[in-house]
Amino acid sequence: MQIPFHKPYITEEEINEVIGSLKNGWLTMGKKTMEFEKRFKDYIGSKNAVAVNSCTAALHLALKVIGLKKGDEVIIPSTTFVATAEVVNYFEAKPVLVDIEKDTHLIDINKIEEKISPKTKAIIPVHFSGQPADMDEILAISKKYNLYVIEDAAHALPAWYKGKKIGTIGDITAFSFYVTKTLATGEGGMVTTENDKWADRIRILRLHGISKDAWKRYSKEGNWEYDVIENGYKYNTTDINAALGLAQLKKIEWMWKERIKIAEKYNEEFKNYEELILYKVKDDRISSWHLYPVKLNLEALKINRNQFIEELKNRGIGTSVHFIPLYRFSYYKKLYNYEDFPNSEWIFERVISLPIFPGMTDKEINYIIDNVLNIIEENRK
Ligand SMILES: Cc1ncc(COP(=O)(O)O)c(C=O)c1O
């Protein structure tokens, strides 16, 4: 059996929405994008939602509207996707890494304050695997030091922190609709914020700094004239992507429940094996279960993480590792000390992400479980 690490859940509904968009001939950002933004905003319960072409763009524009400048510092977790750090570098500002917790892989709130300096401008918590970070503590720290909180919610649709939906808590939240994400449009992203001024500015910045949206320019209501009010970016999404997003959004809760079912089944089957360390979700929050990370108890096994992945691959099971810590990359190595991130290192040596996606059959889930357990039996110390 071959099971990929991920497969987007695309049905006739998505296909028909896209065909509809192709047939009406608009293709780029237009009415479907506006409708997607409205539906997304209603689903999250946020005041504003602005669609862009990636979560990276969403994070970049978020940092732009809070006024990040050259020489500023931004606190981020040491283990995240490189986009979280990259957007800080766009401003010639410095991403300041903070180690993560061993059991949740979330930024360690007890290690944030020691990294704050007069140059610190913002914190970007990452809701790793779909589990919300410790937002109360992060907001308290941000208040004490007058910092902005930009949430990297690339994994967290939908997720709840103490009853509040992610997308309504920090100053600005950035979502991803990349192909592997819980809502997949191929590429895409969304900004949510309660701040109307920021939302309006992001709408302008996403399309060259033009004062009116292009779709208004070319539609019946519009005319040819427009103004450029600041230097912007080409970060707009397209109606084709939005069409996919609209169809995906209709089934987002169902897809989320499918993920929960898979995660619960893995947890149930793995919980009695001392060779595995299960990922912890704290009691006061609900995860989207974008990822199912599981760690190996290396002290109880004869093989390491890479060999375990190889064994799974030989049996047709796709996996991934989330994430290679930032300080391990050539580009970042020279800027940070390895020793500052013992938990990131400990996790990285042990962690594997198993397949978890809506539409996985019971047969596939059981095949993965049987093979994980079989590899353990064969390689136990
Ligand atoms: C934590 C995190 N942040 C940001 C991103 C960037 O998302 P996008 O590919 O939509 O730019 C990703 C993508 O994998 C991610 O995992």
The ligand as an ORCA input file, in Angstrom:
! r2SCAN-3c Opt
* xyz 0 1
  C       4.240     27.782     10.611
  C       4.152     28.264      9.201
  N       4.149     29.588      8.969
  C       4.062     30.077      7.721
  C       3.969     29.253      6.635
  C       3.924     29.867      5.253
  O       2.738     29.599      4.607
  P       2.580     29.898      3.039
  O       3.190     28.749      2.315
  O       1.095     29.996      2.823
  O       3.273     31.182      2.758
  C       3.944     27.873      6.811
  C       3.855     26.975      5.652
  O       4.111     25.816      5.687
  C       4.049     27.362      8.131
  O       4.057     26.043      8.360
*
